[in-house]
Amino acid sequence: MGVIISTHTTALDVAEDSAWFKSSYSNDTGGACLEVAILSHRVGIRDSKNLQGPALVVPSAVWLSFVGLVRMDPRAYVSTSR
């Protein structure tokens, strides 16, 4: 069984602005941050520097699996390219 991942024209197609939030580890200086919106059985993901740009939507189970992997070894998921 495959995982269905969808993209939307804009993040506002996924959820209202008030539904999106950044990690508590994020700060106001910019950088490579994501924002997420918790939806019914899905999670929306968008670039915090492009709030009205495209968004990715994944099943909640996929998001929870990703977060679990990052928590086990955060260094494995840090981008060194800028």
SEROVO-936528 format. One record per residue (C-alpha): residue in three letters; x, y, z; residue number from 0. Coordinates in nm, 3 decimals, padded with zeros to 5 digits, always signed. Each point is the difference from the previous one (the first is absolute). Example, Ala and Ser with C-alpha at 12.3 -4.5 7.8 and 13.67 -1.06 7.14 Angstrom:
2
R    r        X        Y        Z    k
R  ALA  +01.230  -00.450  +00.780    0
R  SER  +00.137  +00.344  -00.066    1
This chain:
82
R    r        X        Y        Z    k
R  MET  +00.000  +00.000  +00.000    0
R  GLY  +00.142  +00.339  -00.100    1
R  VAL  -00.008  +00.322  +00.196    2
R  ILE  -00.202  +00.278  -00.156    3
R  ILE  +00.176  +00.335  +00.018    4
R  SER  -00.157  +00.300  -00.166    5
R  THR  +00.107  +00.351  -00.082    6
R  HIS  -00.232  +00.297  -00.017    7
R  THR  +00.018  +00.319  -00.199    8
R  THR  +00.038  +00.208  +00.315    9
R  ALA  +00.025  -00.060  +00.372   10
R  LEU  -00.329  +00.186  +00.041   11
R  ASP  -00.165  -00.280  -00.203   12
R  VAL  +00.103  -00.234  +00.282   13
R  ALA  -00.089  +00.201  +00.311   14
R  GLU  -00.065  +00.352  +00.125   15
R  ASP  +00.302  +00.205  +00.108   16
R  SER  -00.096  -00.038  +00.366   17
R  ALA  +00.032  -00.381  -00.024   18
R  TRP  +00.372  +00.006  -00.087   19
R  PHE  +00.274  +00.002  +00.264   20
R  LYS  +00.379  -00.020  +00.025   21
R  SER  +00.207  -00.216  +00.225   22
R  SER  +00.076  +00.133  +00.345   23
R  TYR  +00.367  -00.031  -00.105   24
R  SER  -00.053  +00.254  -00.278   25
R  ASN  +00.093  +00.365  +00.046   26
R  ASP  -00.078  +00.327  -00.178   27
R  THR  +00.331  +00.026  -00.188   28
R  GLY  -00.123  -00.207  -00.295   29
R  GLY  +00.194  -00.301  -00.114   30
R  ALA  -00.125  -00.332  -00.126   31
R  CYS  -00.323  -00.038  +00.195   32
R  LEU  -00.318  -00.188  -00.072   33
R  GLU  -00.347  +00.069  +00.123   34
R  VAL  -00.260  -00.272  +00.049   35
R  ALA  -00.377  -00.007  +00.019   36
R  ILE  -00.165  -00.294  +00.174   37
R  LEU  -00.298  -00.108  -00.208   38
R  SER  -00.246  -00.286  +00.025   39
R  HIS  +00.220  -00.311  -00.053   40
R  ARG  +00.255  +00.211  -00.193   41
R  VAL  +00.275  +00.254  +00.060   42
R  GLY  +00.069  +00.300  -00.221   43
R  ILE  +00.361  +00.115  -00.037   44
R  ARG  +00.113  +00.336  -00.141   45
R  ASP  +00.311  +00.217  -00.018   46
R  SER  -00.006  +00.267  +00.272   47
R  LYS  +00.163  +00.248  -00.242   48
R  ASN  -00.272  -00.050  -00.262   49
R  LEU  -00.327  -00.008  +00.194   50
R  GLN  -00.223  +00.015  -00.305   51
R  GLY  +00.211  -00.233  -00.211   52
R  PRO  -00.051  -00.370  -00.065   53
R  ALA  -00.072  -00.246  +00.279   54
R  LEU  +00.056  -00.370  +00.040   55
R  VAL  -00.266  -00.216  +00.165   56
R  VAL  +00.087  -00.339  +00.148   57
R  PRO  -00.196  -00.252  +00.206   58
R  SER  +00.036  +00.054  +00.376   59
R  ALA  +00.171  -00.339  +00.039   60
R  VAL  +00.271  +00.103  -00.249   61
R  TRP  +00.062  +00.327  +00.187   62
R  LEU  +00.019  -00.179  +00.337   63
R  SER  +00.246  -00.252  -00.144   64
R  PHE  +00.219  +00.281  -00.139   65
R  VAL  -00.001  +00.189  +00.332   66
R  GLY  +00.089  -00.322  +00.184   67
R  LEU  +00.297  -00.061  -00.230   68
R  VAL  +00.126  +00.357  +00.042   69
R  ARG  -00.025  -00.028  +00.377   70
R  MET  +00.210  -00.319  -00.008   71
R  ASP  +00.284  +00.163  -00.200   72
R  PRO  -00.052  +00.370  -00.078   73
R  ARG  +00.343  +00.034  -00.163   74
R  ALA  -00.100  -00.241  -00.277   75
R  TYR  -00.264  +00.247  -00.122   76
R  VAL  +00.193  +00.328  +00.011   77
R  SER  +00.076  +00.150  -00.338   78
R  THR  +00.357  +00.117  -00.044   79
R  SER  -00.067  +00.171  -00.333   80
R  ARG  -00.107  +00.363  -00.001   81
